[in-house]
Amino acid sequence: MAAENTREIVLDMLLAVERKETFSHHIVRDVLTKYDYLSGQEKAFIKRMFEGTLERRMEIDYYINQVSSLPVSKMKPLIRNLLRMGSYQILYMDSVPDAAAVSEAVKLAGKRRFFNLKGFVNGVLRKLSAGKEQLKLPSKENEPEEYLSVAFSMPLWLTRHFLSLYSYDKTKRIAEGLLEARPVTIRFRQSLMDEQIEALIAGFREKGITVCRHPFVEEAYYLENCENPAMLPGYGEGCFTMQDASSMLAVMAAGIKPGDSVLDVCAAPGGKTLLAAEYAGNKGRVWARDISERKVSLIEENVKRMGLSNVEIKVWDAARPDPVMQDRADVVIADVPCSGLGVIGRKNDIKYRQTPEAIKEIAALQKEIVRQACACVKPGGVLLYSTCTINPVENEDMADWICRKFGYTLDSLTAFLPDMPEIKTAEKGYLQLLPGIHDTDGFFFARLVKSKNG
């Protein structure tokens, strides 16, 4: 089998993102599956260079424009992305000699038939390498918004959005948190004994994986140096599943008891469904819904793997009325489609795709889903509303709208959640988790109780 050019693989991944063929996390998943025969080191190199180049793209472009005679925006897409990944290696990958980053980029330009631009690629990257200590960012003092935007590769509108909600220092912490490497987060099946969990963790460590517990969500474990959790011992047997700590907290906040009936209206890939089913137990029932066969198949795969027999799965558009479920569920989980501003650290291209105009359109869909979800909650039951974003219009404002429109009441979360840092709203019935502060994705959830009079 011919040796694969890992840099060329990354180049094609970056071009696919620029063409908006699919989302970056799907590209990573598909490429690592396709090239599963590569060594762990090669796969880690591909993943780091692709994700790093993408998440630092605005900063890298700013630097390239300081050393290039042609602005990045005017370059051919292949050359633009070749320079971006070369620059990322020079600026952020100490393990790669600058000379190697330059020469490999020049070779790739020739291989992809840009012979006449090999000299341009060579000149720009050599100049960047020679002058990297002199590269400048916008002034913190004179251009604070522009500084945050470039230094943390956040579009200026998004930087201003966060600054409208939080102080400069808190916005900087959030921006730093969105750039931090997000390890794989798992939770073990609740029925496992401590000894079984310890044995699985020992097996992970034998494979060179660092395992540590989340600082305040004891069910959550971080796995570092883990490229493919599905290949770990215990995965196929349903001993654990991937789920961020923020998602676990949202299900905890729902207060699901053994014997409860739960409806998860936007359930794929099924993390919340799985945990809800474990809480509800064999005497309870979970109905999991999503809009397409593809999404439902993801839920089915995870439910089967985890060996859960109390889950019923169905293709259903959550924005449509479901007369069969009217007033039927003790708990309805509505983790609605959203702008995704809280998971930029895992899905790096969201910040380049999302726009203020698109966010306004999302709110209309959220309201229609919530309208139908509210109708499925029993009198006195709970609606758990959640998003993976940091935007009051989709979060606090939506919880307030649910209370006003459908007669729900926000209910304190303190009885359901562990002690957490910098949280002031749990007693009010909602939480906004923030990357860089809560060691989770950016996530919002609210616990809303339906009137007993319906």
Buried (B, 14 or more C-beta within 10 A) or exposed (E): EEEBEBBBBBBBBBBBBBEEEEBBBEBBEEBBEEBEEBEEEBBBBBBBBBBBBBBBBBBBBBBBEEBBEBEBEEBEEBBBBBBBBBBBBBBBBEEBEBEBBBBBBBBBBEEBEBEEBBEBBBBBBBBBBEEBEEBEBBEEEEEBBBBBBBBBBBBEEBBBBBBEBBEEEBBBBBBBBBBEEBBBBBBBBEEBEEEBBEBBBEBBEEEEBEBEEBBBBEBBBBBEBBBBBEEBBBBEEBBBBBBBBBBBBBBBBBBBEEEBBBBBBBBBBBBBBBBBBBBBBEEBBBBBBBBEEEBBBBBBEBBEBBEBEBBEBEEBBBBEEBEEBEEBBBBBBBBBBBBBBBBBBBBBBBBBEBEEEEBEEBBEBBBBBBBBBBBBBBEEBBBBBBBBBBBBBBBBEBBBBBBEEBEBEBBEBEEBBEEBEEBEEBEBBBBBBBBBBBBBBBBBBBBBBBEEEE
